[in-house]
Amino acid sequence: MDAVRLYAAGDLRTEQIGAPAAPPAGWVKVKVGAAGICGSDLHNYHTGQWISRSPSVAGHEFAGLVTEVGPEVDGISVGDHVVADSRVWCGVCPNCRDGRRHVCDRLGFVGEVIDGGFAEETLLPARLAVVCPQNLPWRIAAFAEPLAVALHAIRRLRITPGEPVLVVGCGPIGGLAALLLSRRHDGPVLVADRNAGRASLVAEVVGATRVELAAASVEEALGGRRLRYGLDATGSVGAIDAALDLLAGGSTLGLVGISHGRIDLDPNRLVEREIALVGCHAFADELPEAVALLPGLAGELRRFIDAEIGLADVPAAYERLLRGDSAGLKAIIAIGASDGPA
């Protein structure tokens, strides 16, 4: 079968590999319908930061059809349509026992510690398979995992009703966060991105106001109201630094982007203005809720798709996305599970 495997930083290959064997106890076999390329996939390819085995079939944002079920599996049946929970947790560390699996002491991810969904078929622990509606198109179902990340990030901010919120970065997570805010929050939503086309797309789709990361632009958009909530989805040290300058006293800045650098931060900047920096990692229990939201967001999600490609096109797509050559938000790999929706 065709698969995309990561060997080392900068070494991603589309190649023929053997199909997965029958699923062992507690696992299911999934014929993949569609998968999404995540910013963390690009980061791992660029830096090799999370490579723990080589080669590994990449991809943790995917949906597909269950074709075989191993022993000792409850709640999942052949013929079910599922999306993958990306988190591979140990289940025994203190964080897992406390229900904080997303910060497991030994947390790994699908596509890294186990093979992922950039393949025609894959094996998945049944505990990581979440059933989704059978009439949901694969390309929309593949948004479930990043939508859960965005939902978790928004909840971490604990936004006061009616308050303005600034989303920095209109990539997949930032765009999805803006979309959720437009549906669930009653205050102004501002979006900023150095890619003007992408920022304009998100603003148009979700009804947000596009701004520059500058005080004058934000002040004009808010008509003198103070900004006390921000979410950085870029990981850019410069963007984080600029966002801190835009926030009023008593503010919260959520960090959900994967960073490529370190910020030179004077702690007094936070202390004197009582600003909270909040890390937002993966998601807690939001994936089933994200799945339930997908049908109602399908129209907007279709507009966020940058391109639909095949497995053979993935290495070139990685390079294109790393160059910032993208008008949309999400590249979707159409793999085509049998009997799946269009």
Secondary structure, 3 states (H helix, E strand, C coil): CEEEEEEECCEEEEEECCCCCCCCCCEEEEEEEEEECCHHHHHHHHHCCCCCCCCEECCCEEEEEEEEECCCCCCCCCCCEEEECCEECCCCCHHHHCCCHHHCCCCEEECCCECCCCECEEEEEHHHEEECCCCCCHHHHCCHHHHHHHHHHHHHHCCCCCCCEEEECCCHHHHHHHHHHHHHCCCCEEEECCCHHHHHHHHHHHCCEECCCCHHHHHHHHCCCCCCEEEECCCCHHHHHHHHHHCCCCCEEEECCCCCCCCCCCCHHHHCCCCEEEECCCCCCCHHHHHHHHHHHHHHHHHHEEEEECHHHHHHHHHHHHCCCCCCCEEEEECCCCCCCC
